[in-house]
Amino acid sequence: MNNQEKQPIVDPWTIINYPLLTEKSISKIETENKMVFIVNRNANKKQIKWAAEKALGVKIDKVTTMIDQKGRKKAWITINKKDSALDVATRLGML
């Protein structure tokens, strides 16, 4: 069996729910080249990285996750240095 046969084709936006737009997350876009998203609680870091690379069209270096007090799963996505988080955020209409 091929790996492609085992993995169903999934829309990346079923894993990434929406971007988090707070003062802190916007400052991370500008200073640390990171973006913050609320993601599906059942998704793991590999799935989040795949979805972010497909949906945003950039290379992802690192994914850090946590579950907040409201029960949402936040993912801090570090974008590769050759790409700009500010450009991606502008393209998505976040800024």
Secondary structure, 3 states (H helix, E strand, C coil): CCHHHHCCCCCHHHCEEEECCCHHHHHHHHHHCEEEEEECCCCCHHHHHHHHHHHHCCCEEEEEEEECCCCCEEEEEEECCCCCHHHHHHHHCCC
